[in-house]
């Protein structure tokens, strides 16, 4: 189940054959195999080789239109232009180098340093010069701006660079390398020479533990061993851990061919913004290949001091809008290339199809390293590459960190502060179109993310029009191949598949800057040009995630993750969908046949404060090493976890660590269709742990155990039944119940906010089991509510902060065929002028439901409105069959729409006290006989007004003016401990009233002075709206009382109405 074998062998076979094809290509096209065999080749050092009979001198502009062999160290030149039938060949001998501001290869020109059959064996260097962007010469060829400090390969140009190929380019440790060690054992034979420089990657959270060293002679070493000049400083892991490969990579980074930008200064010479973030000299060189080039191959060279940090298209190697290179007789590639200290990316594929990028190593680069630029790039192979230390940059919003984001664009289009969510995505591998091959790569340390698949709706940049015309839609494109990639030591995320890019300029409605991150869901289709074609999940195989400071992996959309490995991440894996019905119809996420290790035997090494140390091991980010570690994190859904192994999730001290847990502080909800099946748990204290938090999603944590046929759900009162077992240590209930959702939707949301209170839906079951929801954050004000319920129980809905909306929908979500449920909604009594209830299935409206006079007569075609308590009852059912993992049937779920018209006087829609009759009413139509001697403003009995159009319930109410004093006197002492709340309803005659209610109790021991129990300030009353006021009594240390005093004060005199004064027996358990 946990195979670690790599699949690069097939690629190696393919490209061995390609090398044979290349030999034939060279033989047929050029008539030679090695550069020295080129006919009519003359030497650079021979004056007769040049039209003016002079060997080029310093600052000359050199034009080559014949076959020239560079056989010396050139002086610094203005530029070298190779065109016509010109060819520049580097002689394979010591002391050959080229220094120039630009090397331009166009119109049939060729530059060759070695060939595949005869790779270059000596050391040589191309040095590109230029002081700054303000002083260096800009080079434009045929109207195309190649820029400064550049190797440019244009139309009909050929660039061949083939150095001594390292065998292999990189390997892995086969034994642990410990601090002080100088002898390293590798997992394969190597032919690395003494004096070669190696890079040993970190195998801990801190990518700063990457070390550089030099190989020295070791006659006693085995073929798979090397000896270092200096001892190791940190632990570098070198063995498999329970089948998982955490072995540190080791790369040989010496090459005999070097292309570099010359360092002209010891400080920044760019604009103030660049110098603010990059104070050192950063004006590097770049290589650019453009449309119509004849061919280009890069094999075994080293690039140093390349890239220009804030300039688009100024990258170490950049294939720019070249189109389909798979049609080339010998397909272009970049292989075995080392890129060190780049100031702008590493290898960029821009508008290119069919390129091979293989066995390259990059360290310390600004911005995305291996990058697919526009999202139109397809059918490229990115295999066995390493990227370490990816730092934030300035070129695009995704490159920028928080500080850069705010500094580069402080304000958005509307003049508001730029949101940093537009930025913060710098990644070692930036994949903007899934239709590419990504295999066997290592992302070993980014300031943000290792591998990021971003899925824009269409390609952006220069490819936007083409992408739209050809219906190229990355968001609907299947991943061509993703296999055996490793992400480790990243500061935020190891792997991410989420988000799109803003393709249009900012506007008032969409003020974000162009190319900023936006929310989008990955929804791959059989045909990416047709969003209506069938869905098909994307497959991610063999992902290895370890020692990432925050998350190992995050993926949103229709995803299958198979045979993956996770260890030592704060959160190993989170799979997400949209989270808001009705989005993502039928989308689900599956992780299967995978291994999760909470804490492995790789304890790591101390490295300053970059990773907290506790219990003699390094720890991931968060909460002073107490970050709750989670293996699989349930989010949105449906998600499925099958055939997985969870190991070593042991709880220490007060740290929560669990194999499976839920996304914390979750505003959305968790699907009731998510399930786990056939998983094993070894050395695990908490298989599941539910967060003790109070957002809507936190209250709805759940998952189904297919093995035991039980539902795990959050341990809150509304979910407790006789069929549930409480497990308080894990904050969950284990229930033999079926669960589903009721979707409550307000299409016109202006009536879900009132008196500065946000929306709040209260769901009640039985007399005192309540769930309070604030709504899903997909609209402002919130108007979507997803209510997780046990099937086969009655639930009622109330709004305890505002009146009932005039139009709202109830919908069955995740229900099975023939499921049915009675649902009650508080709509009030006296305020209802008209009421219409209709049923809709999908987009089909059925005949209106008709009223019945008795709830016992309620059926699927009727509704019952109980005027005694203000409750409307409907029967919601699901007639059709729902496809597996769909939220509703293909034709749509059953939905009930309620439309009502209210009188000018109406009430906050909370009917619990009247419906559940769990109270002693002191006043409701009349004063309770025990309180008949009550007083209002020294008047007894309290005067009662009658007007059905004004009263809250019934016809009678109390009317008085502010200020007032009310004393509710009992004829005998009342036992206080039986009651949890004092409740009364208030309405004012003027809007925006502010009233201060002071409530007290008088006891037998304190007959004259009330004991104050609450000072309740109510601001911004709306006129002619009844509002409930509830005062908690449960915390008072009193046994009995004889009087309740209610005093009302305001800055101005006004009329106030009071109704339905009661003592609540049972607590409204609000969760």
N, C-alpha and C positions, 0 to 999 in steps of 0.2 A: 504493500500500500504506500510505502514511503520511499519509492525509488528516487535516487539522486542522479541517475544517468543523464548525460547531456545529449542533445540531438544535433550537434554541429557536424557530425561525421558526413552526413549527406551533403552539407554545404561544402565541406572540404573536397569531396569527390567532384562536385560540380565545378569547383574553381581550379582543381588540378586539370580537368579537361579544358577549362577556359584558358589556362596557361598554354596548353598545347595548341589551342586555336590561335592564341596570340603569336606564338612562334610562326605558325603558318602565315598569319596576317603580316607580320614583319617581313617574312621571306618574300611573300608575293608582292606586297605594296612597296617595300623599300629595297628588297633584294639583299638584305643582310639580317644577321641575328644579333651580333654584338656591335656596339657603336663604332669600334675601331675599324669595322669592315665597310663603313660607308664610303663609297667611291667619291673621288674628287674632293676629299676632305683636306682643308688647309688649316694651318695653325694661326691662332690669334697673335702669337708673338712674332709672326713673320709679317713684316711690313708689306710684302707683296700680296698678302691676303686682302688688303684693304684698297678701295678705289683710289684714295688719295695717297697710297703708299706710305701711310703713317700709322703706327700702332696707336690705338686710342690712349689718350692721357686723361688726367683728372678733369672731371666736369664736362667731358665730351658727351655729345649725344651720339650713340652708336646705332647704325642701321645695318642689319645683317640680311642680305638677300642671296647669299651663297652658303656653302657648307663650311662652317667654322668650328674648329676644335679649341675650346678654352684650355690653355696649357700653362696658365700662370695665375697669380693673384692680381686681379684687376684693380686699378685705382678707383676711387669713388667717381662714378659716372652720373651724368644728368639723367639718362635713361638708355635702355637697350630695346630697340624695336626689331623683332624678327618677323619678316613677312616675305611675300613672294614665294620663291622656292628656298628661302633661307632656312638654315638649320644651325642651331648652336648646340654643340656636344661637349660635355665636360670630359676632359681626358682623365682616365683612371690612374692617377699618380698623386703623390704628395704635393702639397703646395698649390692647389688649384682652388680659387674662390672668385666670387663675383660680388662686387659692391656697387649698388646703383639706387637711384631714387625709384625707378620703376623698371620692370621687365614686362614688355608687351609682346604678345604672341598672337598674330592675326594673319589672315589672308594667305594661308598655306604655310606659314612659318611653323617651326618645330623647335622645341628645346628638350634635350634628352640628357638625363644623368643616369646612366646604366640602362639595363633592359631586363625583362623577366628572366631570360636565360643567362645573361651576363650582368648580374647586379653590380653596382658600383662598390669597390672594395676599399678604397682609400677614404680619408676624411675630406669633406668639402663643405663650403658654406656659401649660401646666398644671403647677403646682408642688404636690407632695404633701409634707405635713409630718408630723413625729413624731420625737421625740428618740431613743428607744431601744425595744427590745422590752419593756422593763420599765415604761416610762412612757406610751407612745403608746396611744391608744384602740384596742381591738379591735372590729371591725365584723362583726356576725352578722345575716344577713337570711334570714328563713324557716328558721331553724335551721342555716343553712350559714355556717361561719366564714370570712369573706374576709380576716381579718387586719387589718394596720395599714398605713397609708401606701399606700392602694390605690385603683385604679379598678376597680370591680366591675360586671360586666354579668351580671345574673341572668335569671330567667325573664321572657320577653317584653320584655327590654331590647334596645335598639339603640344601637350606637356606630359613628358614621361619622366618620373622620378622613381628609381628602383635602387634602394640601398641594400645593405647586408641584412637579410631577414633574420630576426631573432627566432630561435627555435627553443621554446615557444615565445610568443610575445609576452605572455604572462602565465603564471601557474598559481597553485595554492599550496599553503603549508600542509604537510602531512603529519607533523607533530607540533605540539605547542611550542611556540617561541617565547621563552620567559625572559624577564628583565635580567640582563647580564649575559645572555646567550650570544655567541658569535657563529655557531654552526647551525644552519637551518636545513631541515629535511623537507623536500617538496614532493608533490603528488605525481610528478613526471620527470623524466630525464630532461636536462637543460644543456645547452651548448653555450652558455653565457661565459664570456671571457673575463679573466682577471682585469680589474680596472673599470669594469662596467658599473654603472650606477643602478641601484635597484630602489624601488618604492614598496614598502611593506604597509599594506592598508590597515587601518584600525579595525579591530573586531569588537569594539566596545561602543558605548553611546557617543563618545567624543571623537569626531573625525579628526581632531587635532592630534590624536595618537598615531596618525600616519607617520611613518618614519622613512628617512632616506639614508642610504648606506652605500658602501662600495665593496665590490667583490675583490677578495685577495686570493692569491694562489693557495691551493689546498690539495697537495698530491694524494692525501689519504682519503679525500672525499669520494663518496659513491657518485654515480652519474646523476642522481637526483638530490645531491647536496651541494650547498655553497657555503663559503666562509666569508664572514663580514669583517670589515676593517675595524668597526666599532661595535661594542656590545649594545644589545637592544635596551631601550628605556622602558618600554611597556610590554604587557602581556599581549601576544598575538595568537589567537586560538588556531589550532591546527588539526582538530579531529572532528569526526561526526559526533553529534549528540543525539542519541536515540533515533538515528536515521536522518537527522537534520544536519545540513552542511553549513556550519558557521566558520569554516576555515578562512583565514585571512588570505587575500590575494597578494601576490608578490609579482611586480612587473619589472622587467628590464627596460630602463628608460634611456639608455645610451643608444644613439644612432650615429652612423658615420656621415649621414647627410643632414645638415642643419639649415633651415630657413629661419631667419630671425629679423626682427626689427631692431635697429640700432638704438641704444639708450643714449639720448642726447643731453639729458639733464638729470638732476637729482631731486627735482620737485615738479609739481603739476604746472603745466603751461597751457591748460585748457580754460574754459569759461568758469565763472565762480561756482556754478552749481556742481560741475564735475569735480572741481578742486575741493569743494566742501566734503564730498564723500570719498574722494580718491586723491589724497594730498600728494602722492608720489607721481612720478612721470608715467604717463599712461598712453602716449601716442605711439601705438604699435603698428605693425605692418599687416597686410592682408593679401589673400589669394582669392581671385574672383574669376569664375568660369561662366561665360554667358552663352546665350542661344546661338546655335550654329557652329559651336566649336567642333573640331574634327575628332579629337579624343583627349582624354586626360586620365592618367593613372598615378596614384600616389602610393608607394609601398616602401615602408621602412625609412621614414625621415623623422626629424624632430623639429618642431616649430616652437620658437621661443620669442617672447615679447611681441605677441601678435594681437590684433584687434584694437579698435578705437572706441572708447567706452560709452559714448552717447550717440553714435552714428549708426544709422541703419545701413546694412549691407557691407559693413567693414569688419569682416570676420576672418579667423585664421584660414579656413577653407570654406568657400561659399559657391555652391552650384546655383546660379541665379537664372531662373526662368528658362531652363534649357530644354524642357519638354521630356519626351520619352527617350531615354538612353538605352532601353532594352532592345531597340532596333539597330544599335551599333553592332558591327561585325564582332568587335571585341569590346564588351561592355565596360564602361568606366567604373573605377572603384577607388576607395580610400582604405588602405590596409596598413596595419602595423605601424601606424603613425603616432608619435608622442607629441602632445600639446601641453606646454607648461606655461603657467602664468599668463593666460590670455586675458586681455582687457575687454573682450566682447565675444562671448560664446566660444565654440570649438569647431564643430562641423555643422554647417547649415545647408539643408536641402530646401530649395525654394523653387516651386514650380517644376519639380523633377520627378520622373517616374523610372523605376527600374535600376536605381543605383545600389551598389554594394558598399556598405560601411562595416568593416570587420577588423577585429583584433586591434583596435586603437585604444590608447591610454591618454587620459586628460587629467590634469591636476591644477587646481587653483585658477578658476576662471570666473569672470563676471557675467552674469546672465545665464539663460538656458544654455546648456552645453551642446548636446546632440539634439538638433532642432529641425522639425518639419514646420516650415514657416507659415504658409497661408492656409493650409488645410486642404489643398488640392493635390498634394503629393501622395502618390499611391504606388504600390507594388515595389517599394524599396525594401532591401534586406539590411537590417541593423543587427549585427550578430557579434557576440563576444567582445563587446567594448566595455571599457571601464571609465567611470567618471568619479572623481573625488574632489571635494571642496568646491561646491558651487555657491557663488556669492551673489547677493542681490545687485542689480544693475539699474540703468536708467532708460534703456531703449524703449521698452513697452511697459504698460501698466503691470502686466504679469511679472515682469522682472523686478519690480520695485518693492522694497519693504515698506513698512508703515511710514517711517520718517521720509523716505524718498518720495513716496506717493503724495504726501502732503506738501513737500517742498517743490516738486515738479509741477503740480497742478493744485494749488491751494484751494481753489473754488471751482465748483461745477458750473454748468451752463446757467443755472438759475442764481448763482452767487452764493450758494450754500457751501459749507466746507465739504471737500471731496471725501467720500467714504473710502476708508482703507480696504473695504471688501472688494473694491474694484481691482486691487493689486494683490500682493502677497502670494505669489505662485511660482517663484523661481524654482526651476527643476533641472536636474541633470539630464534627463531625457524628456523632451517636450514633444508629444505626439499629437498633432492636430487633425490627423485623419487615421481612423482605425485600419484602413485597408493597406496595411504594411506588415512586414514580418519583423518581430522584435523577439530575439531569442538569445539566451545565454549571456546577457549583459549584467553588469554590476554597477549599481548606483550607490557609492560608498560614502556619502556625506554631503548633504546640501543644507544650506541655511533654512530651506523650507522643505522641498519634496524631492524624492529620488526620481520616480517615473510618474509623469502626469499625462494622462489621456484627456485632452480637452476636445469637446465635440460641438463646434459651432454649427449653426443651421446651414450655412453655406461657407465656402472658402472666403477669406478676407483679402485685404490688401490688393495687389495687382491682379490677383486671380478671381476677384469677386464677380466680375461680369461673366467670365468664362464659366465659373462654377454655377451661376444662376442659369445661364443658357443651357448648360449640359446637365442640369439638375443633380449636381454633385452635392450631396448632403451628408456631411460627416456624422451628424446626429442620428442618422438612420443606417449607418454603414457598419457592417460586421467587422470585427477584428479578424484580419486575415490569419495571423498566427501570433500567439503570445505564449512563450514556453521557456521555462527554466531561467527566468530572470531573478536577480537577487537585489534586494534593497536593504541597506543597513546603515546605521550611524547617522541618520538624517534627523534634523532638529525638530521637524514637525511631523511630516508624513513620509512613509516609505514609498507607498504606491497610492495614486489617486486617479480615479476615473469619474470625472464630474465637471460640470460647468461648461458654458459656452463663451463666446466672445461677442462683444457688441460690434456689429458690422457697419453701423451707420453713424454719421456725425451726431454730436449731442444736440438735443432739442429741449424745449420746455418740458415736454412729456417724459423724455428719457434723457436726463441731464448728464449721464455718465459719459466719460471720454471714450472715444473710439478705441477699440481693441481691449477695453476693460473686461474683466470677468463678469458674466451675468449668469443667472440661474437657468439651466436647461437640463432636460432629462435625456439620457441616452436610451434610445428605443430602436435597436437595430432591426432591420427588415431584410427580407430575402433580396429585394431590389432597392438599393439605397436611393435610386432616382424616383421612387414611387412610394410615398409615405403610406399609401393605402395597401401596399403589398403585405403579405403575412409577416407577423413578427417572428423573429428567431433569436434566441439568446446567444450572446457572445461568450466564447470560451476562453478562460484564463487558466493555463496549466502550469504547474510547477513553480509558482511564485514562492520565493524564499524571503521572509521578512524577519529581521532580528535587530535588536538593540536600536530601535528607532525611539526617539525621546518621547513622542506622543503616540501617534498611531502607526501600526505596521501597514495597514491598507484601508482605504475607503473607496467604495465603488457604488455609484448610483445608476440604476437602470436595469435592463434585462440581462442578467449576468449568471454564468455558472463558473464557479471556481473549483477546480479539481486538482487533487494531489499537491496541495500547497502546504507550506511550512511556516509556522509563526513561533517566535520565542522572544522573551525579554522585552516586549514592547509594553508601554503603558496600557494601550488598548491594541490588541492584535489585529482585529478585523471588524469593520463596520460595513454592512451592506444596506443601501438606502434606496428608496423609491421617492416619489414626490411627497408622499405623506399626507396628501389632501385628496380625498375622494372629490370629484370623479376622475382625477388624472390617473394615468398609468393603468388603463384598463388591461387586465390580464398580465401585467408585468410582475415578475417575482424574481427572487435571488436565491441561489443555491450554493452552499459550500459543502463539498463532499470529499471523502477519502483524504482528509487533511489532518495535520498534526498541529496542536496548540500546546506550547510549553509556557507556563507562567513564569517560572524562574529556573533557568538551566544551570548547569555546573560551570558555565562560563561566567565567573564572578567579576571579571573586568579588572581594570587598574585605576588607581586614583590619579586624577589629572586636574588639580586645582579645583575650581568650583563648577566645572562644566557638567559634571554629573554627580549628584549627591551620593555620599557613601554612607551606608548603614548596614549593620550586620555583616561587615567585611565583604560587601559587594556594592558595586555601583548600582544606582537606581534611576529610573526614568524621571521625566519632569513631574512636577505637580505637588503642591500642598506639603512641602517640606518632607519629601520622600514618602509621604503617606497617600499619594495618588492611588485611588482604588484601581488595582490592576484587573483588567478584564480580558478574557480570551476572545470569545465572540461577543460582540455588542449588538443586541437586537435594536433595530431602528426601522421605523415605518413598516415595510413589509407588503405582501407576505415574504418572509424569509424562511428558508429550510436549512437545517443543520443535520446532515446524515453521514453515518459511517466515519465519524471523526473521533480522534483520540485527544483527550484533554489530560495533561499531566502536570503535576507539581504546581498546583495552585494552593499553596499553604498560607493560612492566615497567621500573621505575626503581629504581636502587640495589638494596637487598635487599628490596624490597616485592613480595609476590606479588600479581599482578593478572591476572585471567583472565576470559574470556567466560563460561565455565560451570565451576562448581565444586560442592562438596558441603558440606552442613551440617556444621559442625565440632563435635567432642566429642559425637558422636551415639550415644546409648545404644541406639537402635532400629536398624532396618536399611533398606536401600534396595532397592526392588523390582527384580527382574531383568527386568521387562517395560517399564521406562522406556526411551524412545528419543528420538533426535534425527533430523530429516530435513529436507533441502532448506533448510538455513540458510546464510547467507553471513557471512564473517569478513573485515573490512577493517581493516587497521592493527592487527592483534591478534598479540601474541607467544605467548600461551598460549590456545589455543582451549578446552582443558580443563586443569584442575589438580586433583589429588587430594591431600587433606590428609594429612600425615605424622603422624597421631595414632592412638590405640590403644583407643578405645572399640569396642564391638561393631560399631556402624554404620560407624565409620571404617575398619574392616578389610574392610567389604563394599561399598565404593564401586564403583559400576558404572553403565554406560549402554550401550545398543545404538545403533550407527550404522547406520540403515537404508539410507543411500546406499552405504556401503562393505560392508555386511553383516559388520561386525566388532563385537566387544564390547570396550569399555574397562573395565578392572578394576584395582583397587589393586595396586600393585607389591609383593607379598609372596610368599614362596616357594611357598606352597601353590597359588597360581594360575598359576605358571609352567609352561608346557608347550612342546613343540616347535612348537606352532602360535601361539606368542605372541612378540611383539617388545617388548623392554624399552625404556621411555622414562624413565630415572631423573630427568631434569630436571622432568618433570611428575608424578613418583611414580606412574606407571601402566604397565600392560601393554596392548598392542593385540593382541587374541586372536581367532583364527578358531575360536572355540569357542561352544557354546551353554551358557547358564547358567540355573540354576533354584535353588530353595531346598528344603532338607529341614528340616522343622519337628520339633523334639525337645521334647516336652511332658511334664512330670511332674505328673500330676493331684493327687498327694499330696506336697507339696513339703517335708515335714519332713526328708526324707533327702537334701536338696541342700545342707545346711550341716553341717560337721563340724569339730571342733577349732578353733572360731572362724574357720574359713575359709568364705568365701562360696562360692556355686556356681561351678563352673568346668568347662566342657565342652571337652575337647580333641578336635579333629578332625584326623585324620592321613590323608595320602595318600603312598603309597610309603614309603620307609624313614625319611625325616627331615624331611618337609614337614608342619608342624603349624600349626593355627590354634586359638588359645585364646579362648573366649567366656565372658563372665561372666553372660550372660542378659539378657533384656529387662526393663526396670524397671517392669513392670506388676503385680508382686506382690512381697511381702516375706515369706520369701526368694524370690529369683528362680527361676522354674520354667519359663520359656519360652525356648527357644533357636532362632534361625533361622540356618541354616547355608547360606551361598552356595557353590554347587559348580558345577564344570564337569560337564556331562553326559558319560556314557560313561567314567567313571573309577570306581575303587573307593575308598570312603572308610570309615574306621573311627572309632568314637566311644569316648572314654575319659573317665573322671573322675579327674584326677590329684590331687585334694584330698580326695575323700570316696568312700565306697562307692557302688555303683550303686543307683539308686532301685529299690524293689521293684515299682513299676508305672510304665511310661512308654510314650509313643506316638511313633511315627515317621510323618510325613505328607508327602505329595508336594505341594509348593506351586509354582505357575507351571509345572507340567509340561505337556507336550503329549501328545496321544493316542498311546498305545503306547510312551511313554518308559518305560525300565526301568533299574534300577541295583541292584547288589549292595551291601549295607551291613552292616558288621560292628560289633558293640557288645561291649565288654569287660564281661563279667558275672562273671568269676572262675571258679575250678575247684572247689576243695575245699568251698566254702561253699554250693553250690547243692543244695537239697533237692528242689525241684520247679520246673518251668518250663512255662509255657503261652504260646503265641503264637497270636494270632487277628487276623483281618483285618476291617476295618470300612470301609464306603463310606457316607459321610454318617452316617445314624443306623441303618443296616442292618448288623448283625453277620453275617458269613459263617461257614461252618464253620471250626473251628480248624485251624491248620496242623499238619502232622505232621512228626516228625523224620526226617531221612535220615542215613545213616552216612558219606556221602562228599559233599564240597562240590560235586563235579562233577554230582551228582544233584539239586542245588538247583533248584527251580522256584517258580512263583507260589503253590503250595499247600503249600510245605514250608519247613522251616528246618534249619540245620545248626549244631550246637553242638560246637565243637572243644575237647575236654577237655585237649588237650595244651598249649593256650595261653590258655584262658579266653574265647575269642571265640565269639559267637553271630552267625551270618550269616542274613540274610533278603533276599529279592528284592522290592524296592518297585517298583511299576509303576503307570501311569495308563492305565486301560482306556478311559474315556470321553473325549469331546471337551470341551475347556474353551472357553467363550465368550471372545472377544477381550477382553483386559485383566482377566478374572476370574482370581483366584488358583487356582480349582479349578472343576470342572464344576458344573452346576446342582444335581445330586444329591449333591454333596460329593466330596471327594478321597479317594483311597485312603489308609487309615491302618492301621498295624500296631501292635497293643497287645501289650506283653510284660509278663507278670506272673510274678514269681518269688518263691520262699520261700528264705531263707538260713538256714544253721546259726548258732549263737551266735558262731562264729568266722568272720569274713569279712574282706575286704581292700578297701583303696582300689582303685577299678576302673581300673587303668592296666595294660594288657597290651602296650604297645608293644614293650618289650624282648623279651618272649617271642615275640610274633607276627612282628615284622619281623626277628628274629634278627640284629640289628645290634650284637652285644655279644660280649665274651669273658667267659664266666661263671667266676668264681673258685670260687664255691660254688653248686651247684644239684643237689641230691640227693647230690653228693659234691664233695670238694675237687679242683680241676683239678690234673693231674699236675705242672704246673710250680710249683704252690704247695703241694705235699704236705708241706713242712717248716714250714708255718705254725704259729703258737703262739697259744693262748688261755690267759691267766693262767698262763703258764709251762708249759702242758701242750701236748705235741706227740706225735702229731697232734691236731688239734682234735677234741674229742669231738662226735659227731653223734647227735641224738635222732631217734626214729622215731615218728610219729603222724600219720596222714593227716588226722585231724580238726583238727589244729593247724597243720600245715605250710601255707605260702603256696601253693606249687605242689608237686605230688608228695606225698611222704611224709616227707621228712627235713628237718631244720632244726637250728640251733644254739641251745642253751639255756645261759644263764649268769645270773649275778646282778650287780647294780650294787653297787659299781663293778667295771669289767672293763677288761682290756687285751688287744687282739687285734693280732697282728702277722702280716700276710699276706706271707710271704716267697717270693720267686721264686728259682728255682735259677739263673737267669741274668738279666742286666739287661734290663729291658723298655723298648721305645721309647715314651716318653710321648706324643709328638706325634700318634700314631695315634688317641688317645682324647680324647673331649670331656668325659665325665662318669664319675665313680665313683657307682655306684648300689647301695644295699642296702635291704632291707626289714626293718622292726622292728615287734614287737608286745610290749606290756607285759601284766603280770598284774593291774595295778590301774589304775583310772580316775583321770584328772586327774594323771597322773604328769608330772613335769618332768625331762627328761634333757638333759644337756649332752654332745654328741659332739665330741671334738677329733680331727681327722683330720690325719695328717702323712705325709710321704714320706721315705724314706731312699734316698740315692743312693750310687754308688760312691765319690764324694768325701766323703761324710758318713755313715760307716757306723754311728755310734753314736747320734747325736742326730737325731730326726726333724725335718724342715723342716715347720713347721705350715702347712697350706694352708686349713683351715676350722675355725671354732668354731661348731658348729651346735646351736642351742638349740631343743629341741622341747618345747613346753608342752601341757598338757591332753591327753595321750594318752587315748584311750578303750580300756579293756581289751578284749582279744580282737578287735582290728581291726588288720590289717596296714597299715603306712604306708610309702610309699617315701621315701627320703632320697637326694637327688642333689647331688653336689658337683662344681662345674665344674672342669675341668682345663685348659681351652683357653687360659687367660690365664697359665699358669705358664711361666716361662722356664727349663724343664728339658728335657733331651733324653731321659734314661733314669731309671729308678728300679729298686730291688731289693726294696723293702718298702713296704707300705701299713700304717700304724698307725691303729687306731680305738680310742680310749679313751672309755669311758662313765662319767659321773658323775651322781649324784643326791643329794638331801638325805636320802634314806632308802633302805635296802637293799630290793631287790625283784628278782623274776625278769624277765628280758628274753629275747625270742626273736628270732633273726636268720636271714634266709633270702635266697636269690637275690642274692649279692654278685657284681657284674659291672662290667666296664669297657665303656662305650658308645663304639662307634666313631664314629657320626655324631651331629652335634648335633641335638637336638630344637629345631628353629627355632620358637620360641614367639612368635607374633604375635597 
